Amino acid sequence: MTQPGDTADRLDTEATAARALLDGLRRDFTGIVDASANSNADDEHDPEGSTIAFERSQVTAMIDQAERRLREIAAARARLDAGTYGLCEVCGEPIAAARLEARPTARTCVACS
């Protein structure tokens, strides 16, 4: 079973990776917006316009997902600091080590998922 220090290091590593991804996605979004700012693309009638709108929407969804991941990691780190990490938030029983290895931000055991 992993030790609290190992878990903290893993969560910190995952948070760093998620922040780097988020920074890259935000740069991508800015690039898409900047590239289309001076164009007169009509998203409704221009075949290229729908591509721009799709790309913008797709990157926005990925940004939301990365932000949600950071919140999950922060919550897991708070549980670790509080001494409740690895305990199911529903039934209070320990979460299986294999589940925490696969999904270190898990809040519930498999039975309560």
C-alpha positions, 0 to 999 in steps of 0.5 A: 500500500502506498504511504501518505508521502507517496500519495501526496507526491503523486497528487502533486505530480498530477496537479502539475501536469494538469496545470501544464495542460490547462496552460497549453489549452488556454494558449490554444484557445487564445490562438483560435480566438486571435486567428479568427478575430480579424476574419469575417468568417460567418459560422453559419454559412462559411464552411470554415466558420463551423470548423472555427466554432467547433475548435473553440467549443472543443478547446473550451470543453477540454479546459473545463475538464482540466479545471475539474481535474484540478479541483478533484486533485485539490479535494483529494489533497485536502482529504489526505491532509485531513486524514480521511483520504482513502475512506469512502465518503458514502459508507466510511469503509476503506477504498481498495488500494487498487482503486486508489492506484488507478484513480487517486482522486476517488471519493467512494469505494466501488460498491458505493460508486 
